[in-house]
Amino acid sequence: MEVGRVAGLTRYPVKSLQGEDVDAATVGLRGLDGDREWAVYTEDGGIGSGKTTRRFRRVDGLLRYRAVLDGGPLVLPPSGPPLRAGDPGTDEALSRALGRPLRLQREADIAHHDEAPVHLVTTASLRRVAALADGRFDVRRVRANVVLEVPGDEFAEDTWTGRELTVGGVVLAIGAGMPRCVMVDAEPARACDDPKVLRLLTREHDMTLGVQAHVVSPGTLRRGDRAVLR
């Protein structure tokens, strides 16, 4: 059964930074090629983020940076020249700008993905959240890899758990809903006119939005690809 088409593809070369929209992406068992392969680490080994937990450390200002793939990760500051991962001086420049010792590091023993290699959300769910919030929902706050254009305004992907979704040349095993955290309310872009979307999702949808997905069959994803649920 065809359930929708790919409306958006986004990869995040550096975890917790803003990412880049792409027209096509190679997908392996680890997820989109280059997605969250690098991260900014603090002096105590935590991963720089917009929150503080056992694993993460809040680094104020970090979310204003963006990363793109240009051979390797290229970090684009809010102002000033780009910073290339692995170049001498990149860690020093980040540390100086953000006010604490930082280092840009490739994924090693511990995976950078939080819950699953691929995060998918439908436009139906986005419209539902916007309606609940009486405002506009900014898809950038979801930090999803794949956005599927699906009719309606309900949490459509909730019913897909445990099934396989063929999208273009990729087969995904759809898992549980994606747990949300304070990142959904973080700057630089608010999720909607009421920034407290996490509170809304906690009340209305068990603090989840979108679904986790694991790659069953690698391949290529493109904007406009059909999504077929099996």
C-alpha positions in Angstrom: 0.0 0.0 0.0 1.5 3.4 -1.0 1.2 5.7 2.0 3.1 8.8 0.8 6.1 10.2 -0.9 9.4 11.7 0.3 9.0 15.4 0.8 12.3 16.1 2.6 15.7 14.5 3.3 18.1 15.9 5.9 21.4 14.7 7.2 23.3 16.1 10.2 27.0 15.7 9.6 27.7 16.9 13.2 25.4 15.8 15.9 23.2 18.5 17.5 24.2 21.1 14.9 21.8 22.2 12.3 22.0 20.0 9.2 21.6 20.2 5.5 18.7 19.3 3.2 19.6 17.1 0.3 17.8 15.8 -2.8 19.2 12.3 -2.5 21.1 10.2 0.0 22.9 6.9 0.1 21.6 4.9 3.1 23.5 2.1 4.8 22.8 0.0 7.9 24.1 2.9 9.9 21.6 5.4 8.3 22.1 8.2 5.9 25.7 8.5 4.6 27.6 10.9 6.9 24.6 11.5 9.3 25.8 12.3 12.8 29.1 10.7 12.1 30.9 13.5 14.1 30.0 15.3 17.3 31.4 18.1 19.5 32.8 16.8 22.7 33.3 18.6 26.0 36.3 18.3 28.2 34.7 15.6 30.4 33.8 13.4 27.4 30.2 14.5 27.1 28.6 15.2 23.7 27.8 18.9 23.1 24.0 19.5 22.9 21.2 21.8 23.9 20.6 19.8 27.0 22.5 18.2 29.9 22.0 14.5 30.8 24.3 11.6 31.6 25.4 11.5 28.0 25.1 15.1 26.9 26.3 18.5 28.0 24.6 21.7 27.2 26.8 24.1 25.2 25.2 27.5 24.8 25.4 28.8 21.3 26.2 25.4 19.7 22.8 25.1 18.1 23.4 28.2 16.0 26.1 26.3 14.1 25.4 24.3 10.9 27.3 21.4 9.4 27.4 20.3 5.7 29.3 17.5 4.0 32.0 18.8 1.6 34.3 15.9 1.3 34.2 15.8 5.1 32.1 17.8 7.7 32.3 21.5 7.2 31.1 23.5 10.2 29.5 26.9 9.4 29.5 29.3 12.3 26.8 32.1 12.7 29.6 34.4 11.5 33.2 34.0 10.4 34.9 31.4 8.2 33.9 27.8 8.0 35.7 25.2 10.1 36.7 21.8 8.7 36.7 18.7 10.8 40.3 17.5 11.4 42.0 20.8 10.5 44.4 22.3 12.9 42.8 25.2 14.7 39.2 24.0 14.4 38.9 22.8 18.0 40.6 25.9 19.2 38.2 28.1 17.2 35.1 26.3 18.6 36.4 26.4 22.1 37.2 30.2 21.9 33.8 31.0 20.3 31.7 28.9 22.7 33.7 29.6 25.9 34.8 26.2 27.0 37.3 23.5 25.8 35.7 21.5 22.9 36.9 19.0 20.3 35.3 17.9 17.1 35.5 14.1 17.0 34.4 11.2 14.8 32.1 8.5 16.1 34.1 5.7 17.8 32.8 2.9 20.1 29.6 4.6 21.1 27.1 5.4 18.4 26.0 9.0 18.0 22.5 8.2 17.0 20.2 8.3 20.0 17.5 5.7 19.3 17.8 4.4 15.7 19.8 5.0 12.6 16.9 6.7 10.8 14.3 9.1 12.1 11.1 9.5 10.0 8.1 11.7 10.4 5.0 12.4 8.3 3.5 15.7 7.3 0.2 14.4 8.8 1.8 14.4 12.2 3.3 17.8 11.7 -0.1 19.2 10.8 -1.6 17.5 13.9 1.0 19.1 16.2 0.4 22.5 14.6 -3.3 22.2 15.1 -2.8 21.2 18.8 -0.5 24.2 19.3 -2.7 26.7 17.5 0.4 27.7 15.5 3.0 26.8 12.9 5.2 23.8 13.5 8.7 24.1 12.2 10.0 20.8 10.9 13.6 21.7 11.8 12.8 21.2 15.5 12.0 17.5 14.8 15.5 16.9 13.4 14.2 14.0 11.2 16.1 12.4 8.4 13.0 11.6 6.3 9.8 13.6 6.0 7.0 11.8 4.2 4.1 13.7 2.6 1.1 11.9 3.9 -2.6 13.1 3.7 -4.5 13.9 6.8 -3.8 15.5 10.1 -3.4 12.6 12.5 -0.3 10.8 13.8 -0.3 8.5 10.8 3.0 6.7 11.4 1.8 5.4 14.8 0.1 2.5 13.1 3.2 1.5 11.1 5.2 0.0 14.1 6.4 -3.5 13.4 6.0 -3.2 9.6 8.4 -2.6 6.8 8.4 0.5 4.7 10.0 0.5 1.2 11.1 4.0 0.3 12.8 4.3 -3.1 15.6 1.8 -3.0 15.6 1.4 0.8 13.7 -1.0 3.1 13.1 0.3 6.6 11.8 -1.7 9.6 9.5 0.8 11.5 10.0 0.7 15.3 8.4 2.6 18.2 7.7 6.3 18.3 10.6 8.7 18.7 10.9 10.1 22.2 11.2 13.8 22.4 13.3 16.0 24.7 13.9 19.7 25.3 15.7 19.9 21.9 12.2 20.2 20.4 11.8 23.6 22.1 15.4 24.8 21.6 16.7 27.7 19.5 17.5 28.7 16.8 14.0 28.0 15.4 11.0 27.6 17.6 8.7 24.6 16.9 5.6 26.8 16.6 4.2 30.0 17.9 4.0 28.4 21.4 7.6 27.1 22.0 6.5 24.6 24.7 5.9 21.8 22.3 7.5 19.2 24.6 4.8 19.9 27.2 2.2 19.6 24.5 3.5 16.2 23.2 3.8 15.0 26.8 0.2 15.7 27.4 -1.2 14.6 24.0 1.1 12.0 22.6 3.1 10.2 25.2 6.1 12.5 24.5 6.7 11.0 21.1 6.7 12.4 17.5 7.7 10.4 14.4 9.1 6.9 14.5 12.4 5.1 14.8 13.5 3.1 11.8 16.2 0.5 11.2 17.6 -0.2 7.7 16.8 -3.7 6.4 18.0 -3.2 2.9 20.4 -0.3 2.0 20.0 1.8 -1.1 19.4 5.3 -2.2 16.6 7.7 -1.2 15.4 10.6 -3.3 12.9 13.4 -2.9 9.7 12.3 -4.6 10.3 8.5 -3.9 7.2 6.5 -3.2 6.8 5.0 0.3 5.1 1.6 0.3 4.0 0.0 3.6 4.1 -3.8 3.8 
